[in-house]
Amino acid sequence: MMRNGILGTLLMVSFVFAQQKAVDTATAGVKGVYLILFRTPAHVRSSSPEVFHTAAADVRKVLTDGKVPIVEDKERGSIENESQMSVNSMTKLASEAGAGSLLFVTVDRPTSKWIKLVLQAYDLDGKLLWEEAVDSGMSAMSGGAGYKKCFEKLKKQLSARIGGPGLPVQMQ
């Protein structure tokens, strides 16, 4: 009786490990997204670095909440830049980091809006997969209210993109 119990336990443990390995193998095939954020000259002139860095963190949060794996470069980390880069250079960085796609986010401060974000997803060949633009809209609202309105729009628009081209989902 004791031997059957031990044998049953060993079989159960083997089954659990086999299932875990199958899950690991399935998720290992998902390549994440490499994220690059660009702060426009208009944003540099008319807004603060804190707004830019908060926007970067909030974009990351929307992605991670949607279970989109974000690939970090071991040498550079993630790129938050005030200098424009070519799509070719950005996709090369994404490829070197082991990502499957690139998400390029432009943070802007147009004259008539508090904040504007343009998100562009590229495959590693530099082909544009999709583009989304969100902004605070035109109104007499404060910067904080405008920022909040922009990110409410972003969450809605990105939720339709998550799991599609350029924004893979990590299953766990």
N, C-alpha and C positions, 0 to 999 in steps of 0.2 A: 504494500500500500504506500509506504514511504517512497519507494523507488518510482512509482507512478506519479506521485506528487512532484518529485524532483524533475522527472522527465517532462512532465507537463509545464513546469516552470521554465525549464530550459527552452522548450519549444516556443513558449509564449515570448520569452526574451528575444529569441532569434527572429520571431515574427515582427516584433516591435522594431528591432534594429533594421530589418529588411524594409519595413514601411518607411522608417526615417530616412534610410538611404535613398529610397525612391523619391521622397519629397525633396531631399537635398539635390539629387540629380536633376529633377524637374526645375528647381529654382536656380540651379547653377547655370542653366542655359539662358537665363534672362540677363541681358546686358543693360546696365543702367544708363542714365542720361548724364552728360557732362554739362554743367551749368556755368555760363559766363554772363556776367552782368556789366553793362556799360552805362555810365553816367554822362549824359550829354553836356555840352558846354552851357546850354541854357539852364540846366539843372544846377550846375556848378555856380552860375551867376546868381540864380534866384531862389535857391533852396539850400538847405544845410546838408552836410555829410551824414548827419544822423538820420535824416529822412531817407537818404539813399541806402544806408546800411540796414535800416528798419525794413525798407521795401525788400531788400535782398533776403533778409531773414524770413519775412512773411511769405515770399514766393517759395522759399525752401519748405516752409511749414505746410503750405497748401499741397506741395508735391509729396512730402513725407506722410501727411495725413491721408493722401490718396494712395499710399503704398508704392509710390514711384521711387525706385532706387536711384540715389544720386551718387555718381562716381566722383571721388576726390582724387586729384593728382597727388602722388606721394611727395613730389618736390614743391609744387606750387599751391597745393590745397585747391580752393576754388578761386576763380578770378573775378574780382570786382575792380573795374578799371575805368579810368577817365580818358583812355586812349583807344581809338577805334582800331580794330583788327580785321584782317580780311577773313572771309568765310573759310578759305583754304587753310589759313593758319589756325583758325579755331577748330576746324574738323580734324586737323592733324593732331592738335593737343588732345582732343576727345579720344581719338584712336589710340594715341600713346598711353592715355590713362586707362584704357580698357573699356571705354564706354561703347554703347551701341548707337548712340545718337547725341546730338548737341542741342541744347536749349539756350538760345541767345536772348537775353532780356535787356531791353533798352529802357532806362528810367529817364524821363524827360519832364520839363517844366515849361509847357507852352504858356504864352502870354495870358491866354484866357482861361487857363485851367490850373488847378493846384498840382496835379500830377497826372502823368500819362505813362502807361507801360505798353511796350510792344514786345510780344513774345514770338519768336520765330524758331521752329523746330526744323532741324536739318538731319539728313542721314549722313553717314561718314564720307559719302562721295560729294557732299556739298549741295545736294538737291534739297530745295525747300519743300518740306512736307506739309506745313501749314503755318499760318500766321494769325495771331489774335492781337487786337489793340483794345485797351480799356483806359478810361480816364475818369476824372472826377466830375465831368460835365461842367456846364457854365451856370454858375449861380453865385449868390452873395454869401455862400457858406464859408466857414473858417477852414483853415488848412487841415485841421484834425478831422473835421466832418467830410471834407473832400477826399482825404486819404481813405477814410473808412468806406465811403461810397465806391471809390475805385476798387478796393479790395473785395467788396461784396460782389461787384461785377466780375472780377477776376475769378473768384471761387466758382461762380455759376458757369462761366465760359470754359474754365479749365476742367471742370468735372465732366464735361462732354468729351474732352480730349484724352483724359486719363484712361489708359488701357489701349489706346489707339496708336497709330504711327508716331514715333518719337517720344512717347511717354509710356513705356512698358510698366506693368504692375508686377511687383514681387509677391508671389503667393506664399503664404506661410500657414 
